[in-house]
Amino acid sequence: MTRSQKTEVQARFGATAEAYVRSAGHAGGPDLERLVAWGRSTGASRLLDIATGGGHTALAFSAFTPTVVATDLTEPMLLAARAFASGQGMTTIRFLGADVEALPFRDAAFGAVTCRIAAHHFPAVPPALKQVARVLLPGGTFLLQDILGHEDPELAGFILEVEKRRDPSHVRALSQAKWVEHLRTAGFTGLEEAVVTKGRPWEEWTGRMRMTAEARAALDRFVLEAPARCREAFSFTVEEGRIRAFTDRMLLIRAHKSY
Ligand SMILES: C[S@@+](CC[C@H](N)C(=O)[O-])C[C@H]1O[C@@H](n2cnc3c(N)ncnc32)[C@H](O)[C@@H]1O
């Protein structure tokens, strides 16, 4: 029997929680800096970070936000994130188990909500956005970052296969146009968008998900045998037949819940 999407998420991230806490790509970069700059300008006093993973976004926002609540579906991830935040001297973030589709908060409880590099794991985006809109104050800010989906079908199919082979809990990466459509439908306005690139060192990126040697070898073969335009589109670097790195594009969106 195939595991449900959420069970798959818990299995994958439960086994790799420590690696996510240590991941340099999650700990910082121009993407997190942009979210933080947007966040500072909101002046929100209560922030919810959904799908907090290793807790890096929650930690960054706690430097200037009095109340930060961080939620995630995966219990070991929350334990690792809590220990990480405490180790950084930040003991005020409240970590809580919660599915994004059933957030255990009253309506209009937060001035800002963040969701960074996680929505590609959600079974569906509209129910998640409905919850985000519900827990935000009217006029409140939603800061989203996720892997940007490609508009070109061949390139989109190629990178989806790469992602799913590495992590079967990856569902899809939406295009910019699709995100804008979903956000507007959920009642968000005043959208501001940015795209930044993020380097993915191959050994670290594949290693973090603890692939078997066979699955990793098959993934390498899939990439190396793909049409050259696929590798070029994601700036794959290959030296002496070995994949070294590639580049993801990240979509960042600032949106406001309408009054
Ligand atoms: C890559 S990590 C997130 C990284 C983190 N936000 C950061 O800024 O470093 C993805 C996280 O999404 C969580 N997740 C996936 N599906 C979820 C869901 N339906 N509800 C809540 N969390 C979910 C996983 O458990 C995992 O911890």
The ligand as an SDF file (V2000), in Angstrom:
LIG
                    3D

 27 29  0  0  0  0  0  0  0  0999 V2000
   12.3180   22.0330    3.9360 C   0  0  0  0  0  0  0  0  0  0  0  0
   11.4920   22.0080    5.4140 S   0  0  0  0  0  0  0  0  0  0  0  0
   11.0800   23.7000    5.7140 C   0  0  0  0  0  0  0  0  0  0  0  0
   12.2350   24.6490    5.8470 C   0  0  0  0  0  0  0  0  0  0  0  0
   11.9900   25.8000    6.7790 C   0  0  0  0  0  0  0  0  0  0  0  0
   10.6980   26.4440    6.5940 N   0  0  0  0  0  0  0  0  0  0  0  0
   13.1170   26.8460    6.7220 C   0  0  0  0  0  0  0  0  0  0  0  0
   12.8520   28.0270    6.5340 O   0  0  0  0  0  0  0  0  0  0  0  0
   14.2880   26.4410    6.8510 O   0  0  0  0  0  0  0  0  0  0  0  0
    9.8640   21.3960    4.9760 C   0  0  0  0  0  0  0  0  0  0  0  0
    9.0010   21.1480    6.1870 C   0  0  0  0  0  0  0  0  0  0  0  0
    7.6430   21.1240    5.7780 O   0  0  0  0  0  0  0  0  0  0  0  0
    6.9600   20.3070    6.7030 C   0  0  0  0  0  0  0  0  0  0  0  0
    5.6330   19.9750    6.1600 N   0  0  0  0  0  0  0  0  0  0  0  0
    5.3680   19.2900    5.0370 C   0  0  0  0  0  0  0  0  0  0  0  0
    4.0340   19.1450    4.8740 N   0  0  0  0  0  0  0  0  0  0  0  0
    3.4410   19.7850    5.9180 C   0  0  0  0  0  0  0  0  0  0  0  0
    2.0930   19.9970    6.3100 C   0  0  0  0  0  0  0  0  0  0  0  0
    1.0610   19.5050    5.5950 N   0  0  0  0  0  0  0  0  0  0  0  0
    1.8500   20.7300    7.4260 N   0  0  0  0  0  0  0  0  0  0  0  0
    2.8800   21.2220    8.1580 C   0  0  0  0  0  0  0  0  0  0  0  0
    4.1800   21.0190    7.8650 N   0  0  0  0  0  0  0  0  0  0  0  0
    4.4750   20.3210    6.7460 C   0  0  0  0  0  0  0  0  0  0  0  0
    7.8990   19.1230    6.8680 C   0  0  0  0  0  0  0  0  0  0  0  0
    7.6220   18.3650    8.0250 O   0  0  0  0  0  0  0  0  0  0  0  0
    9.2550   19.8190    6.9090 C   0  0  0  0  0  0  0  0  0  0  0  0
    9.6950   20.0520    8.2170 O   0  0  0  0  0  0  0  0  0  0  0  0
  1  2  1  0
  2  3  1  0
  2 10  1  0
  3  4  1  0
  4  5  1  0
  5  6  1  0
  5  7  1  0
  7  8  2  0
  7  9  1  0
 10 11  1  0
 11 12  1  0
 11 26  1  0
 12 13  1  0
 13 14  1  0
 13 24  1  0
 14 15  1  0
 14 23  1  0
 15 16  2  0
 16 17  1  0
 17 18  1  0
 17 23  2  0
 18 19  1  0
 18 20  2  0
 20 21  1  0
 21 22  2  0
 22 23  1  0
 24 25  1  0
 24 26  1  0
 26 27  1  0
M  CHG  2   2   1   9  -1
M  END
$$$$
